[in-house]
Structure formats: C-alpha cells, structure tokens
C-alpha cells in the first residue's frame, strides 16, 4: 500500500475532503426512501406495496436523469482545473435545458401507466394507489432535473458540502410532508401511499429552489454567474454533454435492471427466496454508499487534475482511493459476516427467511470488495471522460456473463444441482469481478494513451 508516501497522503486527503459530504448526502437520500416505505407501511401494507411497485417503475427514470447529469461533473471540474471558470455557466445552463427536456419527455409516460401496470401484472387493489403515486412522481421530474443540474455543477466545482445540507433539508421536508399527505393532517384528505409521491414532488421543488438560491447568494459561487444571465444555446456543447452523460445513464440502467431481473427470476421459487435476496441487496446498497462516494470524489478530482494537465497525479489519486476503498470494503465485509444474524433481524423475524438470507448475505460480503474496485475504476474513467467503453464493458460483464452464469448455477442442474438465489448471486459476483478487471485494464490503457505511468 502506498500511503507511506507524501503524494499519496495528499491526494487521499483531497479525495476524502470531497467524499464525506457526498456520503452523508447519499445516505440521506436512502433515508428518504426508507421514510416513504415505513410511513406508507404504517398506513397499510397495501399502500406500502403500492409505493414499492410505483418506485420500481420510476427508479429507472430517476437514475437515467441523474446519470445524464453526472456527465456535467468531469466537464465542469476540468474547466476549473484549466482556470476557465467563465465557461462553467454555459455548461450548467446547457445541462439544465437537456435535463428539463428529458423530464418533459418522460412525463408522457403518464399516458401509458395503465398499460405498464397491466404488463407488470399489478393486482387490481393496488393499481389505483400505484397509479396516483407514479403520476405525482412524473410531475416531480422537472424539479428533480433542476436540482440535479445545479447539484452536479457544484460537485464539479468540488463544492460538495451544500449537497449534503440541501439533501438533509429535503429529508426534513419529506417526513412531515409524508405525514400531512398520507394521514390527512390539517383537514386534508387521507391519500395513503399516493401521498408519498406528492410529498416527493414537494421535496424536489424545495431542493431545486434551495440549490438555485445557494448558487446565487453564496459568495464563492457568485464568480461563476451560473443563472444571472442567459447563455446562447450551442449544439456542440449539448452534444459533448450528451456524449459523456448518456453512457453513464445507460450504465446505471444496466445495473438497476440487473437486480430487478434477478428478483423476477427468483419469484417462481417463492417469497422466501425473494425476501432473502431483497434483504441482501438492500443492505448491500446501503454499504455501497461508502465506495460510491469515494468513487464520485475520484471522478471530480481526476477531471480537475486533467484540466490542470497533471496526468501523472491522476494515477496517484486513483491508486490511493482504490486502496482506501478496498480496505473499507474488507472491514465492512468482515462486519457483515460477523453481524449477519443481527442485520437480518432488522429486516425480518421470520426464521425461514433468515435461513435463506444468511448464505446470501455472506455472498453479499464478497460482493462488496468487487464492487469497491469496480466503482473506483468506473468513476476514474468518468473523470477521464471515457464513458462509452465503461457502458460496453459493464453490459458484457453483467448481462452476457454474470446473469447467464447465475441462471445456469441457480435455476438449472446443468453443472451442479440448482443453487437457487445463491447461484444467481455467485453469477453476479463473477460478472462484477470481471467488470472490475476489464474497467481496470481500460483505465490503464487510457492512461498509457496519455503517455504517463507510475
């Protein structure tokens, strides 16, 4: 490990300075989803299930918009590194326009909601609640788009503390708004689970307004004049943002749909398998916020150093962050194994579910290490603005290797007796490990193309 050299310690400190507000923001974002689930569940189990189905429909759209927005980060950070701050406003406004257009296009899903619910075979008693939830979430998309455009601009400028604060404000608004709309406080009608969607729409509007106010009135943001004057629209700028952002968005979708596919494949095996899988993936997603936040900081730092022309230093940054992420993953994996029974008990008291969940949670511990390596390499490539290869390698690893292998191991007797959920998880881990390896090699190839080495 290279932490005993000054350059590595300096770069690791820079990465961690950017990381910790991102981590708190990511955990707060998860907290909003947890609050929706718990508060809808307290109203009724039917409403909780309806919100879960509605969010399953909406999450790919939200991830897609956020993925496109992330294409702004390396561009803005690179401009900051080159000391071309006067060009940041143009990039921010172009991304804002792109995301608003995408959100308006997705609002048209409104006309197909009933068909989607029938296609998912949603029970009749859930359809009304689910439909209303999705409608509110669709009309929340413009607020979400504005928030993402401004947030990613700030993060590209290595200003991550406001992201944490505004996300926390969003959580503070979300909980009482849920209570008002779900339970019908202050004389309003009780909306049940659909109220979560209306509360989320209000939260996104508040967060969008808060981020814009911050960029206008914060002293260190005024120099960028992000929204004080309109910039002339240019197709060249738009195409560059889309060239970087679209592959990131599609990469997100490959990951989201992968785990959705696993849940669907397990459903014929019974609710115990699905519940055990859900516990493992839900807990893993929480733990994943740590390496993800480190990786997001790597993308910001790498693009900034590239803007400064310090290609050699990017290698130091990536190595320091990768080692730190691996160490953290080893610690969290060990804790996952040690406290496995306690972790499962948070989700369920059903002994049958616990029996199925234990071996999957052990596999999820291994998953954390591969995931940490993969996400650092992927975000390093994002910092290098090399996102198309990232998408292709992830599709190959997840969908052409990991999932088919998992299906063979889990659902057939072709090589071994069907391992059910464990077999699918082994396939995912192998696919993820291959993705980590391929992304690492692509990153090294890109670095050699810059004629640097360390």
Secondary structure as UniProt FT lines:
FT   TURN            3..4
FT   HELIX           6..43
FT   HELIX           45..81
FT   TURN            82..83
FT   HELIX           85..87
FT   HELIX           88..107
FT   HELIX           108..112
FT   HELIX           113..119
FT   TURN            120..121
FT   HELIX           124..139
FT   HELIX           141..156
FT   TURN            157..158
FT   HELIX           161..183
FT   HELIX           185..187
FT   TURN            192..193
FT   HELIX           194..217
FT   HELIX           219..222
FT   TURN            223..224
FT   HELIX           235..267
FT   TURN            268..269
FT   HELIX           271..307
FT   TURN            308..309
FT   HELIX           311..338
FT   HELIX           340..347
FT   HELIX           351..383
FT   TURN            384..385
FT   HELIX           388..395
FT   HELIX           396..402
FT   HELIX           403..411
FT   HELIX           421..449
FT   TURN            450..451
//
